[in-house]
Each structure stands twice: as structure tokens, then as C-alpha cells.
Amino acid sequence: MNILKHPVFIAGLVVASSIYSASILNLPLPNWITFYVNDALCMPLVLSICLIGVRLIKADQDRYLPLLPIVLLTLFYALVFERWLPKSNPRYTADWVDVALYCLGSLLFFIFQRKLY
């Protein structure tokens, strides 16, 4: 459970929540913040929560996520949010930059999970 208290996780959560709240309140933000920052933060936050779940299930605080589940979850998010949802819901738009940001966030999580958590 140290992950929930880690400053990097908290900072990511605060930034993502602030951007989401600003969009709900119609507060102006630069387009690159509105459209891309949360996509870059998505996978590190989701994977951190997954790591918490794995550690709870396995009762092993020294366990880390291997590359394959990270890749599969990233692929799942890319397909759902950039392929399937834009076709089925007009609120969503497909953007390959988002896919690249999901991949970048996942790569950074994989590289730094052992150093951070």
C-alpha cells in the first residue's frame, strides 16, 4: 500500500484530477494539456493500481508487474479508447497520439516501477 502514499503516484493523481475537474468546470487550459497530459498519465496510474492489486492478491510487497501484462493492458486501453469507443460513441475520438502516449506511459512505468515502488 506504499504506492498510494508515494509522491509520484499522488502527483499524477492530482494532476489528472485537476485537468479533469477543469474540463468539467469549463476552465480554459492549453489544448496540449486538455488533450494529452491525462493520456500520458493514464497507464502509469492504472498500472500502479494494478500493481497494488497484484501485491494484495499474492501477499508479496516485493512483486512487480512483468512486461507482458503491461503490454497487454496497454493494447487493451488503446483498442477500447482509440478504436472501439470512437466508433460506438460520438463523445470519443480516435487519436494515434493518444496510443503513443499510452505506450510511453507504460514504458516509463515498466522502467521505473522498481525504483519508485
N, C-alpha and C positions, 0 to 999 in steps of 0.2 A: 504493500500500500504506500510505499515511499514515493511512488510515481505521482500520486495525486498531490503530494506536497512539494514536488520538485519545481524549482523556479522556472525551468524551461517549459514544463507542461502548463503551469499556471499562466505564464506569459502568453503562450499560444492560445490558451482558452480565453483569456481576457481580450486579446487582440481580435480573435474570431467573433467573440460575443459582441464586442464593441462595433465591429463592422456590420454585423447582422442587425444590431439594435439601431444603428444609424440609418440603415436602409429602411427599416420599419418606420422610423420617425421621419423619413424623408429628409435627413440631414445631408447636405452636399459633401461628397467625397470625390477625390480624383477617380477617374474611370479605372485606372490600373489597380487601385485599392479595392474598389467595389467589385470588379470582375475577376481579379486574380489572386489576391492575398489569401482569401479563405480556401481557394482551391489548393494553394501551396501548403496550407496548414492542415487540410483535411486528413490526409493519410497519416502524418505523424501523430495527430490526436487520436484518430481511430485505432491505429496500431498500438499506441500506448495503452489505450483502454483494453485492447485485445491481450496485450502482454499482462495486464493486471488479471484478466480472466484466466489466462493460462497458468499464471503463478498461483492463483487461488485453487484452481482445479487440481493441479499437480502438487500443491503444497510444497513448492520449491521456489524460494525467493531468488535463486541464482539462475533460473531458467530464462532463456532469451528466445525470441522468435527467429526461426531459421528463414532462409531466403525464399524457399518455395511458397510457404503460406503468405508471405509478404507480396510476392509477385502475383499469386492467385487473387488475393484480396484487392490489389491494385487493378488487376484486369477486370474483376467484378465491378468495382466502382466505375471504371472507365466505360464499360459496356452499359451499365444501368443508367448512369447520369449523362453520358455523351452519345449514346446510341439509342437505347430503348425509350427512355423518358421523353426526349425531344420529339420522337415520332408519335407518342401517345398523349402528350400533354403540352399545350402551347406555351405554358409558363417556362418550359425548359428549352434551351438552345444547345445545339451540338457545337463544340469548340475544341479543336485539337490542341490548342494551347493549354486548356484545362487538363487534358490527358498527359501532356508533358509535365505539368506541374504536379499531378498526382504521382507520376513516376519519380520526379525529382524529390518530392517529399518522402516517398517510400525509400528511395536510395539513401537519403540523409538519415532517416530513421534507422535503417539497417546498419549504416556505418557507425552511428553514434549511440545506439541503444546500450551498448556495453559500457561506454564511457559515462553516459548520463544516468542510467538506471541500474 
